[in-house]
């Protein structure tokens, strides 16, 4: 940027300095507008595609591609945004819990005892995040 701070000696401040600063600012604005003009066509094209997506009028091939991409990446996306815990029984019969990198947002609790028709009482583990 061409802007310079004013002199500290107020006796030296004059109209020439003000004009010099305005000219430097004007040149900076012109340079910024020139740089911005490089992207106007791309911006318009992106805006057009956003309108198409919002209206739900995507070409079928693009819809299929987006669905395939979402199916392949949704678990990673959700995992990055929201830490979750996954449970499963391993191939050798063990109960496994896959936990997030941080436990800060995961809170354990129980629902208490639930009555089942056979008269057996079970507690349910709850996780909230």
Residue pairs with C-beta under 8 A, 6 or more apart in sequence:
1 24
1 28
2 24
2 25
2 27
2 28
3 21
3 24
3 25
3 28
4 20
4 21
4 24
6 13
6 17
7 13
7 17
52 58
58 66
78 84
79 100
82 129
83 100
83 101
83 102
83 105
83 106
83 129
84 100
84 129
85 97
85 98
85 99
85 100
85 106
85 127
86 97
86 98
87 95
87 96
87 97
87 98
88 95
88 96
88 98
89 95
89 96
90 96
99 106
100 106
105 129
106 127
106 128
106 129
107 127
107 128
107 129
108 125
108 126
108 127
109 125
109 126
109 127
109 128
110 123
110 124
110 125
110 126
111 123
111 124
111 126
112 123
113 121
113 122
113 123
114 121
114 122
114 123
114 124
115 121
116 122
